[in-house]
């Protein structure tokens, strides 16, 4: 139960912070590179979370 509360709380806090911060204009190449890196980081994080959840279930 605490895990899901943390996920929900984190997403709400992230949404609130992103609304307050102004988006900065960046060159197109930087945006593409940053997006690609963020995608790779998210993939690694999801793989790690999946492993941990599977270990907890076992």
Helices and strands as residue ranges (DSSP letters): H 2-20, H 28-57
